[in-house]
Amino acid sequence: MPETTVEKRIAAQSVQDRMIETIRRNRICTSEVTDCLGKTGAIPKVQPLNYGHHRVGPTRLVYAYNCSNWEFHEQIQDVQPGEILIVAAIDCKDYAVFGALVAKFLMLYRDVAAVVMMGLVRDVHTLRKENYAIWSEGGTPVGCFNVKNESGPSPELLAELRAKYDGTIAVCDDSGVAIIPRDRINEEFLERLHRMELQEDAWFHSIDTDGFTTFETVCQKKYLAEGSVFHKYEQLKQQI
């Protein structure tokens, strides 16, 4: 069959762009991504502030430090449209790093895809009213101080955080946030995502149409038995 315009456009993209496009168009969820990563990749404690959002994009790591958001404000000046901002709250105790003002700036004027706050946010009533795509560890009315630090976090800690979160792909939905590391942004992992989608289709077909139990589906894999539609599909692929 001839390639469609969409297929041609996707083929011309970088592997990172194709992965993002595949996840976005198929609404691949964080559960499927972490399965592809061998049950890893989730950012702990982070949950959606507003439900119903599905976001995927390239990441940029920024940080707040020592109960101050001065360096955070400085770093977010140059964020780019479509990025997912990963914010690390380093030694910020129980202070919120940002609230409604920053959220509006990032979402409306910088057009970021989402903000993932590894820490607390404030002005939760406004953030929810505006239905911003924000993930965080919770809320508090008390914000960080706007004071410039004389020194920053340790270079070792920053290097560790950047290696883990900067330049990756983030997938965000109602279950939380999954990070695809830089060394997994390749053709092999893209194919793994496609196979995961096919497996999910097979599993739901098994319980909805074939009447299999979840044990027969997940553990015994009866959907691959001879005579099944998926077994025939596998045979057909080998003949092409």
Secondary structure, DSSP 8 states (H G I E B T S, - for coil): ----HHHHHHHTS-HHHHHHHHHHHHT--HHHHHHHTTS--B-TT-EESSSS--EEEEEEEEEEETTB-HHHHHHGGG--TT-EEEEEEES-TT-EEE-HHHHHIIIIIS--SEEEEESEES-HHHHHHTT--EEES-B-S-B-B----SS-S-HHHHHHHHHHHTT-EEEEETTEEEEE-GGG-SHHHHHHHHHHHHHHHHHHHIIIII---HIIIIIS-GGGSTTSHHHHHHHHHHH-
